[in-house]
Amino acid sequence: MSETAADPIAAWPCLSRHGAALWLAVSVSPNARRTAADGLHDGSLRIRLVAPPVDGKANELLIEWLAEQLGVPRRAITLVRGQTARRKWLAIDAPPAQVGQWLGRQISAAAP
């Protein structure tokens, strides 16, 4: 059993538990050519978004993309901090093992 499967929160610096909620730290880069995770950066998952940082469009795309990626309903993802900042915290209502496995796939895909 891998460390990620054993305790995904301990395995990923971008994941933490706040009470009963699972939080994901992300660092967003808007106006990208495509929306995708781009590895870890300073304790956060770096995500590039095609949306501009105007009128909450980037936040909406981030939540929709993440929900689709994790296979959860949009209501399972909540932006809790960083509405206007590049560094954001998202609460995710999904099993930690599911999020940890998804992170492993994203990091592997982003590796050179």
Stockholm file with secondary structure:
# STOCKHOLM 1.0

chainA/1-112         MSETAADPIAAWPCLSRHGAALWLAVSVSPNARRTAADGLHDGSLRIRLVAPPVDGKANELLIEWLAEQLGVPRRAITLVRGQTARRKWLAIDAPPAQVGQWLGRQISAAAP
#=GR chainA/1-112 SS CCHHHHCHHHHCTTEEEETTEEEEEEEEECSCSSCEEEEEETTEEEEECSSCSSTTHHHHHHHHHHHHHHTCCGGGEEEEECTTSSEEEEEECSCHHHHHHHHHHHHHHHCC
#=GC SS_cons         CCHHHHCHHHHCTTEEEETTEEEEEEEEECSCSSCEEEEEETTEEEEECSSCSSTTHHHHHHHHHHHHHHTCCGGGEEEEECTTSSEEEEEECSCHHHHHHHHHHHHHHHCC
//
